[in-house]
Amino acid sequence: MANLPPSHYPDIGHLGEDLVVQWLQSTGWIILHRRFSSRWGEIDIIAQYDGKAGEAEEEGENFSRAKRPATANRTQDSMLAFVEVKTRSWGSWDAGGRSAITLQKQAKIWRTAGIFLAQCPEKADYSCRFDVAIVYCQKISKNLTGVTATHEALATSSAAGYKFKLQEYILAAFDSSIDNG
């Protein structure tokens, strides 16, 4: 059997990111960038969520917010998420990708987020967090028989002969207090 070129195989990491993007969008997030890169590294997904301040104002629950300009509400109630996606097969050696988020990796993501914020100064006052999405993938077998135990997934998809499960989404998985020395 001939070895096929790498271009023949699907990019599992990108397909895992696709699932996370779809899930984030379904929960109200706006995707600003995918695979944002700088000299420091890459961030898989940068997403923005605008808070629901408008609903409270309409119901008269928060009069002090209603007096502020709309731009102040948007900035105060908006959140940026810098999302690292780890797509792995079941039983991977690095705890589903969790072990791959080393302090060095966190520092690279933090620095790259700083570059993004420098390029988008209008978002510099937004609340920011660093999330991690754990996606499991499994090749779909035509001979699959029997029952397999599985944990409930946040989202699932199938692509390129694989089944993907967004198994865990870790909010604020790490913070910006990393030593950048």
Residue frames as a rotation matrix with the C-alpha (Angstrom) as fourth column:
MET 1
0.581 0.814 0.000 0.00
0.814 -0.581 0.000 0.00
0.000 0.000 -1.000 0.00
ALA 2
-0.213 -0.668 0.713 1.42
0.650 -0.642 -0.408 3.36
0.730 0.376 0.571 -1.04
ASN 3
-0.385 0.031 -0.922 1.90
0.790 -0.505 -0.347 6.12
-0.477 -0.862 0.170 1.48
LEU 4
0.424 0.625 0.655 -0.43
0.844 -0.535 -0.035 8.97
0.328 0.568 -0.755 0.66
PRO 5
-0.533 -0.633 0.561 0.81
0.400 -0.773 -0.492 12.58
0.746 -0.038 0.665 0.77
PRO 6
-0.805 0.187 -0.564 -0.06
0.519 -0.241 -0.820 14.63
-0.289 -0.952 0.097 3.87
SER 7
-0.812 0.512 -0.280 -2.41
-0.567 -0.807 0.168 16.78
-0.140 0.295 0.945 1.75
HIS 8
-0.547 0.612 -0.571 -4.60
-0.079 0.641 0.763 13.68
0.834 0.463 -0.302 1.31
TYR 9
-0.427 0.332 -0.841 -5.48
0.853 0.457 -0.252 13.58
0.300 -0.825 -0.479 5.01
PRO 10
0.523 0.673 0.523 -7.95
0.407 -0.736 0.541 16.01
0.749 -0.070 -0.659 6.59
ASP 11
-0.628 -0.655 0.420 -6.59
-0.055 -0.501 -0.864 18.62
0.776 -0.565 0.278 8.98
ILE 12
-0.084 0.610 -0.788 -8.18
0.791 0.522 0.319 17.29
0.606 -0.597 -0.527 12.15
GLY 13
-0.624 -0.232 -0.746 -7.25
0.703 -0.584 -0.407 20.38
-0.341 -0.778 0.527 14.14
HIS 14
-0.955 0.281 -0.096 -9.06
-0.294 -0.847 0.443 22.71
0.044 0.452 0.891 11.74
LEU 15
-0.343 0.872 -0.348 -12.12
0.065 0.391 0.918 20.46
0.937 0.293 -0.191 11.72
GLY 16
-0.213 0.200 -0.956 -12.16
0.959 0.231 -0.165 20.53
0.188 -0.952 -0.241 15.52
GLU 17
-0.875 -0.138 -0.464 -11.95
0.244 -0.954 -0.176 24.34
-0.418 -0.267 0.868 15.41
ASP 18
-0.764 0.645 0.026 -14.87
-0.197 -0.272 0.942 24.38
0.614 0.714 0.335 12.96
LEU 19
-0.077 0.747 -0.660 -17.03
0.675 0.527 0.517 22.58
0.734 -0.405 -0.545 15.53
VAL 20
-0.372 -0.121 -0.920 -16.04
0.870 -0.390 -0.300 25.03
-0.323 -0.913 0.251 18.30
VAL 21
-0.994 0.027 -0.103 -16.78
-0.064 -0.923 0.379 28.01
-0.085 0.383 0.920 16.03
GLN 22
-0.459 0.881 -0.113 -20.24
0.034 0.144 0.989 26.63
0.888 0.450 -0.096 15.22
TRP 23
0.001 0.441 -0.897 -20.95
0.917 0.357 0.177 26.04
0.399 -0.823 -0.404 18.92
LEU 24
-0.689 -0.308 -0.656 -19.76
0.582 -0.775 -0.247 29.50
-0.433 -0.552 0.713 19.95
GLN 25
-0.929 0.366 0.050 -21.91
-0.231 -0.681 0.695 31.13
0.289 0.634 0.717 17.26
SER 26
-0.220 0.898 -0.382 -24.93
0.332 0.437 0.836 29.09
0.917 0.057 -0.395 18.37
THR 27
0.091 0.211 -0.973 -24.47
0.995 0.025 0.098 30.49
0.045 -0.977 -0.208 21.89
GLY 28
0.879 0.460 -0.129 -24.34
0.460 -0.887 -0.030 34.13
-0.128 -0.033 -0.991 20.76
TRP 29
0.124 -0.913 -0.388 -20.63
0.253 -0.349 0.902 34.71
-0.960 -0.209 0.188 20.17
ILE 30
0.964 0.018 -0.267 -19.31
-0.239 -0.389 -0.890 36.60
-0.119 0.921 -0.371 17.14
ILE 31
0.467 -0.842 0.270 -16.15
0.760 0.538 0.365 35.16
-0.453 0.034 0.891 15.63
LEU 32
0.761 -0.261 -0.594 -13.64
-0.321 -0.947 0.006 37.95
-0.564 0.187 -0.804 15.02
HIS 33
0.085 -0.803 -0.590 -10.66
-0.982 0.033 -0.187 35.87
0.170 0.596 -0.785 13.88
ARG 34
0.970 -0.014 0.243 -9.55
-0.030 0.984 0.178 32.33
-0.242 -0.180 0.953 13.29
ARG 35
0.474 -0.867 0.153 -5.90
0.878 0.479 0.000 31.38
-0.073 0.134 0.988 13.50
PHE 36
0.946 -0.192 0.261 -4.77
-0.173 -0.980 -0.096 34.90
0.274 0.046 -0.961 14.40
SER 37
0.538 -0.815 -0.217 -0.99
0.840 0.541 0.049 34.84
0.077 -0.208 0.975 14.34
SER 38
0.891 -0.443 0.103 1.82
-0.450 -0.891 0.063 37.06
0.064 -0.102 -0.993 15.43
ARG 39
0.056 -0.951 -0.305 5.55
-0.574 0.219 -0.789 36.55
0.817 0.219 -0.533 15.88
TRP 40
-0.463 -0.209 0.862 4.75
-0.883 0.194 -0.427 35.11
-0.078 -0.959 -0.274 19.32
GLY 41
-0.878 0.211 0.429 2.31
0.143 0.972 -0.184 32.43
-0.456 -0.101 -0.884 18.22
GLU 42
-0.723 0.689 -0.057 -1.22
-0.155 -0.081 0.985 31.76
0.673 0.721 0.165 17.11
ILE 43
-0.670 0.661 0.338 -4.65
-0.408 0.053 -0.911 31.96
-0.620 -0.749 0.234 18.70
ASP 44
-0.822 0.337 0.460 -7.11
0.528 0.754 0.392 29.47
-0.215 0.564 -0.797 17.27
ILE 45
-0.003 0.902 0.431 -10.27
0.801 -0.256 0.541 31.55
0.599 0.347 -0.722 17.77
ILE 46
-0.967 -0.086 -0.239 -10.93
0.213 -0.788 -0.578 35.10
-0.138 -0.610 0.780 18.92
ALA 47
-0.282 0.951 0.127 -14.59
0.745 0.134 0.653 35.63
0.604 0.279 -0.747 19.73
GLN 48
-0.951 0.064 0.303 -16.67
-0.202 -0.871 -0.448 38.50
0.235 -0.487 0.841 21.08
TYR 49
-0.296 0.895 -0.333 -19.82
0.888 0.387 0.249 38.37
0.351 -0.222 -0.910 23.14
ASP 50
-0.707 0.167 0.687 -21.92
-0.216 -0.976 0.015 41.48
0.673 -0.138 0.726 23.65
GLY 51
-0.940 0.293 -0.175 -23.78
0.267 0.313 -0.912 41.47
-0.212 -0.904 -0.372 26.95
LYS 52
-0.320 0.927 0.197 -27.52
0.815 0.163 0.556 41.72
0.483 0.339 -0.808 27.30
ALA 53
-0.839 -0.047 -0.541 -27.57
0.397 -0.733 -0.552 45.23
-0.371 -0.679 0.634 28.82
GLY 54
-0.858 0.513 -0.019 -30.21
-0.373 -0.597 0.711 46.33
0.354 0.617 0.703 26.33
GLU 55
-0.234 0.807 -0.543 -32.77
0.368 0.590 0.719 43.86
0.900 -0.031 -0.435 27.67
ALA 56
-0.326 0.079 -0.942 -32.41
0.944 -0.030 -0.330 45.11
-0.055 -0.996 -0.065 31.25
GLU 57
-0.951 -0.053 -0.304 -32.77
0.055 -0.998 0.004 48.72
-0.304 -0.013 0.953 30.13
GLU 58
-0.659 0.749 -0.069 -35.95
-0.214 -0.099 0.972 47.96
0.721 0.655 0.226 28.20
GLU 59
0.054 0.692 -0.719 -37.45
0.631 0.534 0.562 46.41
0.774 -0.485 -0.408 31.30
GLY 60
0.449 0.117 0.886 -36.40
-0.328 -0.900 0.286 49.38
0.831 -0.419 -0.366 33.45
GLU 61
0.829 -0.118 -0.546 -34.28
0.488 0.629 0.605 47.25
0.272 -0.768 0.580 35.78
ASN 62
0.019 -0.916 -0.400 -31.14
0.918 -0.143 0.371 49.36
-0.397 -0.374 0.838 35.61
PHE 63
0.888 0.458 0.035 -31.68
0.440 -0.826 -0.354 53.09
-0.133 0.329 -0.935 35.25
SER 64
0.430 -0.783 -0.449 -28.03
-0.237 -0.577 0.781 54.09
-0.871 -0.229 -0.433 35.72
ARG 65
-0.471 -0.584 0.661 -26.98
0.473 0.464 0.749 52.14
-0.744 0.666 0.058 32.63
ALA 66
0.302 0.690 0.658 -29.75
0.938 -0.090 -0.336 53.68
-0.173 0.718 -0.674 30.57
LYS 67
0.883 0.029 -0.469 -28.22
0.057 -0.997 0.045 57.14
-0.466 -0.066 -0.882 31.12
ARG 68
-0.097 -0.994 -0.045 -24.81
-0.074 -0.038 0.997 56.14
-0.992 0.100 -0.070 29.71
PRO 69
0.026 0.040 -0.999 -24.02
-0.968 -0.248 -0.036 56.37
-0.249 0.968 0.032 25.99
ALA 70
0.912 0.407 -0.059 -24.60
-0.404 0.859 -0.316 53.20
-0.078 0.311 0.947 24.00
THR 71
0.373 -0.842 -0.391 -20.86
-0.281 0.299 -0.912 52.80
0.884 0.450 -0.125 23.33
ALA 72
-0.400 -0.492 0.774 -20.14
-0.880 -0.031 -0.475 52.69
0.258 -0.870 -0.420 27.06
ASN 73
0.433 0.631 0.644 -22.67
-0.743 0.655 -0.142 49.87
-0.511 -0.417 0.752 27.50
ARG 74
0.904 -0.079 -0.420 -21.22
-0.263 0.671 -0.693 47.92
0.337 0.737 0.586 24.61
THR 75
-0.038 -0.998 -0.046 -17.66
-0.461 0.058 -0.885 48.17
0.886 -0.013 -0.463 25.94
GLN 76
-0.373 -0.106 0.922 -18.58
-0.928 0.066 -0.367 47.38
-0.022 -0.992 -0.122 29.53
ASP 77
0.366 0.673 0.643 -20.80
-0.642 0.683 -0.348 44.44
-0.673 -0.286 0.682 28.66
SER 78
0.756 -0.144 -0.639 -18.63
-0.527 0.445 -0.724 42.97
0.388 0.884 0.260 25.89
MET 79
0.483 -0.590 0.647 -16.29
-0.343 0.553 0.760 40.07
-0.806 -0.588 0.065 26.41
LEU 80
0.323 -0.474 -0.819 -13.44
-0.868 0.195 -0.456 38.80
0.376 0.859 -0.348 24.28
ALA 81
0.712 -0.155 0.685 -12.49
-0.249 0.856 0.453 35.13
-0.657 -0.493 0.571 24.45
PHE 82
-0.001 -0.785 -0.619 -9.13
-0.986 0.104 -0.130 33.95
0.166 0.611 -0.774 23.17
VAL 83
0.707 0.496 0.504 -9.80
-0.578 0.816 0.008 30.27
-0.407 -0.297 0.864 22.59
GLU 84
-0.524 -0.827 -0.203 -7.24
-0.846 0.479 0.233 27.49
-0.096 0.294 -0.951 22.33
VAL 85
0.648 0.754 -0.109 -8.73
-0.760 0.633 -0.145 24.37
-0.040 0.176 0.983 20.73
LYS 86
-0.579 -0.769 0.271 -7.24
-0.749 0.633 0.197 20.95
-0.323 -0.089 -0.942 21.39
THR 87
0.565 0.717 -0.408 -8.52
-0.821 0.534 -0.200 18.17
0.074 0.448 0.891 19.15
ARG 88
-0.595 -0.763 0.251 -7.44
-0.795 0.604 -0.047 14.71
-0.116 -0.228 -0.967 20.17
SER 89
-0.084 0.517 -0.852 -8.46
-0.304 0.801 0.516 11.08
0.949 0.302 0.090 19.79
TRP 90
0.843 0.434 0.317 -9.73
-0.442 0.225 0.868 9.21
0.305 -0.873 0.381 22.85
GLY 91
0.871 -0.489 -0.046 -6.98
0.407 0.668 0.623 8.07
-0.274 -0.562 0.781 25.16
SER 92
0.623 -0.679 0.388 -4.43
0.077 -0.441 -0.894 10.58
0.779 0.587 -0.222 23.91
TRP 93
0.001 -0.770 -0.638 -1.19
0.837 0.350 -0.421 10.81
0.547 -0.533 0.645 25.85
ASP 94
-0.862 -0.449 0.234 -1.69
0.300 -0.825 -0.479 14.43
0.408 -0.342 0.846 26.88
ALA 95
-0.641 0.652 -0.404 -4.99
0.523 -0.014 -0.852 14.25
-0.561 -0.758 -0.333 28.78
GLY 96
0.308 0.836 0.453 -7.09
0.903 -0.107 -0.416 15.29
-0.299 0.538 -0.788 25.81
GLY 97
0.176 -0.330 0.927 -4.82
0.612 -0.701 -0.366 18.24
0.771 0.632 0.079 25.11
ARG 98
0.966 0.253 0.044 -4.89
0.119 -0.592 0.797 19.71
0.228 -0.765 -0.602 28.61
SER 99
0.531 -0.830 -0.173 -1.22
0.539 0.173 0.824 18.89
-0.654 -0.531 0.539 29.23
ALA 100
-0.072 -0.543 0.837 -0.27
0.983 -0.179 -0.031 20.74
0.167 0.820 0.547 26.04
ILE 101
0.651 0.312 0.692 -1.36
0.214 -0.950 0.227 24.06
0.729 0.000 -0.685 27.57
THR 102
0.039 -0.764 -0.644 1.97
0.977 0.165 -0.136 24.61
0.210 -0.624 0.753 29.29
LEU 103
0.391 0.005 -0.920 3.02
0.491 -0.847 0.204 27.87
-0.779 -0.532 -0.334 30.93
GLN 104
-0.699 -0.693 -0.178 5.09
0.167 -0.400 0.901 28.60
-0.696 0.600 0.395 27.82
LYS 105
-0.612 0.568 0.550 2.05
0.734 0.151 0.662 28.04
0.293 0.809 -0.509 25.58
GLN 106
0.414 0.780 -0.469 -0.06
0.896 -0.439 0.063 30.26
-0.157 -0.447 -0.881 27.83
ALA 107
-0.036 -0.518 -0.855 2.56
0.274 -0.827 0.490 33.02
-0.961 -0.217 0.172 27.62
LYS 108
-0.913 -0.286 0.291 2.57
0.331 -0.101 0.938 32.79
-0.239 0.953 0.187 23.81
ILE 109
-0.157 0.940 0.303 -1.22
0.909 0.017 0.417 33.07
0.387 0.340 -0.857 23.69
TRP 110
0.434 0.292 -0.852 -1.16
0.729 -0.669 0.142 35.97
-0.529 -0.683 -0.503 26.15
ARG 111
-0.476 -0.692 -0.542 1.45
0.155 -0.673 0.723 37.86
-0.865 0.261 0.428 24.08
THR 112
-0.856 0.204 0.476 -0.46
0.499 0.082 0.863 37.18
0.137 0.975 -0.173 20.86
ALA 113
0.220 0.959 -0.176 -3.66
0.971 -0.198 0.134 38.47
0.094 -0.201 -0.975 22.50
GLY 114
0.141 -0.266 -0.954 -1.75
0.429 -0.852 0.301 41.64
-0.892 -0.451 -0.006 23.37
ILE 115
-0.891 -0.454 0.026 -0.79
0.182 -0.304 0.935 42.06
-0.416 0.838 0.353 19.71
PHE 116
-0.408 0.827 0.387 -4.44
0.835 0.166 0.525 41.60
0.370 0.537 -0.758 18.70
LEU 117
0.453 0.618 -0.643 -5.57
0.842 -0.534 0.080 44.24
-0.294 -0.577 -0.762 21.21
ALA 118
-0.310 -0.636 -0.706 -2.86
0.224 -0.771 0.596 46.63
-0.924 0.027 0.382 19.98
GLN 119
-0.960 -0.031 0.278 -4.16
0.279 -0.046 0.959 46.17
-0.017 0.998 0.053 16.42
CYS 120
-0.146 0.975 0.165 -7.79
0.535 -0.062 0.843 46.65
0.832 0.211 -0.512 17.56
PRO 121
-0.936 -0.353 0.009 -7.59
0.179 -0.497 -0.849 49.48
0.304 -0.793 0.528 20.14
GLU 122
-0.328 0.896 0.299 -11.38
-0.737 -0.441 0.512 49.88
0.591 -0.053 0.805 20.10
LYS 123
0.567 0.517 -0.641 -11.53
-0.068 0.805 0.589 46.53
0.821 -0.291 0.492 21.92
ALA 124
-0.427 -0.901 -0.080 -8.80
0.041 0.069 -0.997 47.29
0.903 -0.429 0.008 24.45
ASP 125
-0.632 0.233 0.739 -11.31
-0.756 -0.394 -0.522 48.06
0.169 -0.889 0.426 27.25
TYR 126
0.374 0.786 -0.493 -13.28
-0.610 0.608 0.508 44.84
0.699 0.111 0.706 26.77
SER 127
0.349 -0.211 0.913 -13.12
-0.738 0.539 0.407 42.15
-0.578 -0.816 0.032 29.43
CYS 128
0.118 -0.402 -0.908 -10.89
-0.812 0.487 -0.321 39.33
0.571 0.775 -0.269 28.19
ARG 129
0.410 -0.083 0.909 -10.48
-0.637 0.687 0.350 35.69
-0.653 -0.722 0.228 29.10
PHE 130
-0.449 -0.642 -0.621 -8.50
-0.878 0.444 0.176 32.72
0.163 0.624 -0.764 27.87
ASP 131
0.471 0.736 0.486 -10.64
-0.745 0.627 -0.228 29.64
-0.473 -0.255 0.844 27.21
VAL 132
-0.770 -0.632 -0.090 -9.73
-0.596 0.659 0.459 26.10
-0.230 0.407 -0.884 26.20
ALA 133
0.436 0.881 -0.185 -11.96
-0.885 0.383 -0.265 23.82
-0.163 0.279 0.946 24.13
ILE 134
-0.622 -0.561 0.547 -11.37
-0.479 0.825 0.301 20.06
-0.620 -0.075 -0.781 24.30
VAL 135
0.399 0.697 -0.596 -12.58
-0.908 0.208 -0.364 18.25
-0.129 0.687 0.716 21.18
TYR 136
-0.291 -0.419 0.860 -12.39
-0.252 0.901 0.354 14.50
-0.923 -0.114 -0.367 20.77
CYS 137
0.145 0.318 -0.937 -12.33
-0.989 0.005 -0.151 12.91
-0.043 0.948 0.315 17.33
GLN 138
-0.201 -0.128 0.971 -12.81
-0.191 0.978 0.089 9.35
-0.961 -0.168 -0.221 16.22
LYS 139
-0.845 -0.103 -0.526 -12.52
-0.535 0.118 0.837 7.84
-0.024 0.988 -0.154 12.78
ILE 140
0.194 0.968 0.158 -15.91
-0.859 0.245 -0.449 6.60
-0.473 -0.049 0.880 11.66
SER 141
-0.842 -0.488 0.230 -15.66
-0.370 0.832 0.412 2.89
-0.393 0.262 -0.881 11.07
LYS 142
-0.237 0.760 -0.606 -17.97
-0.853 0.135 0.503 1.15
0.464 0.636 0.616 8.66
ASN 143
-0.255 0.060 -0.965 -17.61
0.147 0.989 0.023 -1.95
0.956 -0.136 -0.261 10.83
LEU 144
-0.800 -0.078 0.594 -18.66
-0.511 -0.429 -0.745 -0.20
0.313 -0.900 0.304 14.02
THR 145
0.103 0.825 -0.556 -20.76
0.034 0.556 0.831 -2.55
0.994 -0.105 0.029 16.10
GLY 146
-0.258 -0.147 -0.955 -21.59
0.886 0.359 -0.295 -2.81
0.386 -0.922 0.038 19.75
VAL 147
0.823 0.551 0.137 -22.31
0.403 -0.737 0.543 -0.20
0.400 -0.392 -0.828 22.37
THR 148
-0.352 -0.936 0.015 -19.80
0.669 -0.262 -0.696 2.39
0.655 -0.235 0.718 23.49
ALA 149
0.407 0.412 -0.815 -20.11
0.879 -0.420 0.227 4.43
-0.249 -0.809 -0.533 26.67
THR 150
-0.361 -0.504 0.785 -19.73
0.681 -0.718 -0.147 8.14
0.637 0.481 0.602 26.12
HIS 151
-0.530 0.157 -0.834 -19.98
0.607 -0.616 -0.502 11.34
-0.593 -0.772 0.231 28.07
GLU 152
0.589 0.797 0.138 -22.52
0.717 -0.435 -0.545 13.93
-0.374 0.420 -0.827 27.00
ALA 153
-0.512 -0.777 0.365 -20.98
0.856 -0.430 0.287 16.35
-0.066 0.460 0.886 24.50
LEU 154
-0.318 0.339 -0.885 -21.66
0.101 -0.916 -0.387 20.09
-0.943 -0.213 0.257 24.19
ALA 155
0.467 0.415 -0.781 -21.77
-0.751 -0.280 -0.598 19.70
-0.467 0.866 0.181 20.39
THR 156
-0.073 -0.473 0.878 -21.01
0.225 0.850 0.477 17.06
-0.972 0.232 0.044 17.78
SER 157
0.506 0.222 -0.833 -20.32
-0.762 -0.338 -0.553 16.96
-0.404 0.915 -0.002 14.06
SER 158
0.354 -0.423 0.834 -19.01
0.440 0.862 0.250 14.62
-0.825 0.279 0.491 11.43
ALA 159
0.786 -0.176 -0.593 -16.61
-0.565 -0.594 -0.572 15.53
-0.251 0.785 -0.567 8.65
ALA 160
0.142 -0.810 -0.569 -14.03
-0.908 0.123 -0.402 13.84
0.395 0.573 -0.718 6.44
GLY 161
0.182 -0.004 -0.983 -14.78
-0.045 0.999 -0.012 10.40
0.982 0.046 0.181 7.89
TYR 162
-0.807 -0.463 -0.367 -14.44
0.364 0.099 -0.926 11.50
0.465 -0.881 0.089 11.51
LYS 163
0.470 0.880 -0.074 -16.88
0.562 -0.234 0.794 12.18
0.681 -0.414 -0.604 14.32
PHE 164
-0.648 -0.661 0.378 -16.05
0.190 -0.621 -0.760 15.21
0.737 -0.421 0.528 16.48
LYS 165
0.451 0.744 -0.492 -17.32
0.733 0.006 0.681 15.93
0.510 -0.668 -0.542 20.01
LEU 166
-0.208 -0.399 0.893 -16.87
-0.331 -0.831 -0.448 19.19
0.920 -0.389 0.041 21.86
GLN 167
0.018 0.165 -0.986 -16.40
0.621 0.771 0.141 17.40
0.783 -0.615 -0.089 25.14
GLU 168
0.256 -0.016 -0.967 -15.40
0.910 -0.333 0.247 20.28
-0.325 -0.943 -0.070 27.38
TYR 169
0.224 -0.198 0.954 -15.23
0.418 -0.865 -0.277 24.07
0.880 0.461 -0.111 27.17
ILE 170
0.050 -0.346 -0.937 -13.11
0.998 -0.011 0.058 25.49
-0.030 -0.938 0.345 29.98
LEU 171
0.771 0.288 0.568 -13.95
0.317 -0.947 0.049 29.12
0.552 0.142 -0.822 30.74
ALA 172
0.632 -0.566 0.529 -11.01
-0.703 -0.706 0.086 31.25
0.325 -0.426 -0.844 31.87
ALA 173
0.868 -0.289 -0.405 -8.70
0.299 0.953 -0.039 28.23
0.397 -0.087 0.914 31.79
PHE 174
-0.115 -0.883 -0.456 -5.75
0.991 -0.132 0.005 30.46
-0.064 -0.451 0.890 32.60
ASP 175
0.824 0.441 -0.354 -5.24
0.459 -0.888 -0.039 34.14
-0.331 -0.131 -0.934 33.25
SER 176
0.708 -0.517 0.481 -2.94
0.208 -0.498 -0.842 36.93
0.675 0.696 -0.245 32.20
SER 177
0.827 -0.420 0.375 -0.85
-0.542 -0.417 0.729 36.85
-0.150 -0.806 -0.572 35.37
ILE 178
0.812 -0.565 0.147 1.75
0.584 0.785 -0.207 34.75
0.002 0.255 0.967 33.58
ASP 179
0.351 -0.789 -0.503 5.34
0.020 -0.531 0.847 35.86
-0.936 -0.307 -0.171 34.10
ASN 180
0.988 0.052 0.145 6.47
0.147 -0.046 -0.988 37.21
-0.045 0.998 -0.054 30.75
GLY 181
0.523 -0.848 -0.088 10.08
-0.607 -0.443 0.660 37.43
-0.599 -0.292 -0.746 31.80
